[in-house]
Each structure stands twice: as structure tokens, then as C-alpha cells.
Amino acid sequence: MKAAIMLVCTFMLCLPALSEPLFGGAGETDQNLDTPEGQIWKREVFRRIEDHAPRLNLGNARAKVEFRVDRSGRIYDFKVHRANDAQALIIASIMSSITLPPPPRSAAAGCCWLSMNVTFH
């Protein structure tokens, strides 16, 4: 019986963690991005971040990330709210390594700020 339990446990550990994407939906955005051009850009930004996020099983939690995008499409400032250290580290690595499309010309001259909800499963 012990051998069967150990075999099942070993098998389960070898399987990839079943989880869902980390990033789920848009939050608040800069008012200058309410144009059709801005809406298209926001959808592309959120899609790229979701595609770049790993699928990990880090327990159940929700966090919010706020970030600023400069005119070249780089994220240069971000804040993570309501996350533990491991979750904040995952979000920080994603946000610091991704390149986004440049914001539309109708956006503010200095930057655009966005926020996303992150759900860990």
C-alpha cells in the first residue's frame, strides 16, 4: 500500500502544475487612452503581457499591478499591491523583461499608466 501511495505521489509531482494564466483583465487606465487608437493599444499591451506570463501554481491570491509605459514602449515604473514576496518577484520579472508597442500619439507626452489584475491559482 505504501509503495502504491509513493508511486502515485511521485507521478503527480512529475506532472506540470495545472493552472490558469496569471493576468486577467484590464484595470484602470490613463484618460488619454480612451480613443479608439488607445483602446487598440491597450488590448495589445494586455495581450502581450498575458502571453509573456508563465503558467505557475503559486496558491490562490489576487494582486494588482500598476505600471507606466514610456514613449518607446518600455515599462519604467511599476507597483505591485497585495502580493507576497514570491508573487511580487514573478510579476517584477515579467514587467522588467517585456517590451511593449509604443503608445499612440494621442497619449500623454510623458507616459501612459495602466493597471492589471493578477490572479494566482
C-alpha positions in Angstrom: 0.0 0.0 0.0 2.8 2.4 0.9 4.5 1.7 -2.4 1.3 2.5 -4.3 0.9 5.8 -2.5 4.5 6.7 -3.1 4.2 5.8 -6.8 1.0 8.0 -7.1 2.7 10.9 -5.3 5.8 10.6 -7.5 3.7 10.5 -10.6 1.7 13.6 -9.5 4.9 15.6 -8.8 6.2 14.8 -12.3 3.1 16.4 -13.9 3.2 20.1 -14.8 1.3 22.3 -12.5 -2.3 22.8 -13.7 -3.0 26.5 -13.5 -4.6 29.3 -15.4 -3.0 32.5 -16.8 -1.8 34.9 -14.2 -3.0 38.1 -15.7 -6.7 38.6 -16.0 -8.3 41.7 -17.5 -7.6 45.3 -17.5 -7.9 47.7 -14.7 -7.8 51.5 -14.7 -6.0 53.4 -17.4 -4.9 56.8 -18.3 -7.7 59.0 -19.5 -5.8 59.9 -22.7 -6.2 56.3 -23.9 -9.9 56.4 -24.3 -9.7 57.0 -28.0 -10.2 54.0 -30.4 -6.5 54.1 -31.2 -5.8 54.0 -27.4 -8.2 51.1 -26.9 -6.5 49.0 -29.6 -3.1 49.7 -28.0 -4.3 48.7 -24.5 -5.7 45.4 -25.8 -2.3 44.7 -27.5 -0.4 45.6 -24.3 -2.6 43.3 -22.1 -2.3 40.5 -24.7 1.5 40.7 -24.8 1.7 40.7 -21.0 -0.6 37.7 -20.7 1.3 35.8 -23.4 4.6 36.6 -21.7 3.4 35.4 -18.2 4.3 31.9 -17.1 1.7 29.4 -16.0 2.5 28.6 -12.4 0.7 27.2 -9.5 1.6 29.6 -6.6 -1.5 29.2 -4.5 -4.7 31.3 -4.5 -4.2 35.0 -4.3 -5.1 38.2 -6.1 -2.7 41.1 -6.7 -2.9 44.3 -8.7 0.0 45.8 -10.7 0.1 49.4 -11.8 2.7 50.4 -14.4 3.9 53.2 -16.6 4.9 52.9 -20.3 7.3 55.4 -21.9 7.1 56.6 -25.5 9.3 53.7 -26.7 7.1 51.0 -25.1 9.3 50.2 -22.1 7.8 49.8 -18.7 9.8 52.1 -16.5 7.8 52.2 -13.3 5.5 49.6 -11.7 4.0 48.9 -8.3 2.6 45.6 -7.1 -0.2 45.7 -4.5 -1.5 42.8 -2.3 1.1 40.1 -3.2 3.5 38.0 -1.2 7.3 38.0 -2.0 7.2 35.1 -4.4 4.3 36.6 -6.4 5.8 40.0 -6.4 9.0 38.6 -7.8 7.2 36.8 -10.6 5.4 40.0 -11.5 8.5 42.0 -11.3 10.4 39.7 -13.6 7.6 39.8 -16.2 7.3 43.5 -16.1 11.0 44.2 -16.3 11.7 41.9 -19.2 8.8 42.6 -21.6 8.8 45.1 -24.5 5.5 46.6 -25.4 4.4 48.6 -28.5 4.8 52.3 -28.2 1.7 54.2 -27.1 -0.4 56.0 -29.6 0.4 59.6 -30.4 -2.8 60.7 -28.8 -1.5 59.5 -25.4 0.1 61.9 -22.9 3.6 63.1 -23.8 5.5 61.7 -20.9 3.9 58.3 -20.3 0.9 56.2 -20.0 -0.2 54.4 -16.9 -2.2 51.2 -16.8 -3.1 48.6 -14.2 -3.9 44.9 -14.4 -5.4 42.4 -12.0 -3.3 39.3 -11.4 -4.9 36.1 -10.1 -2.6 33.3 -8.8 -4.3 29.9 -8.8 
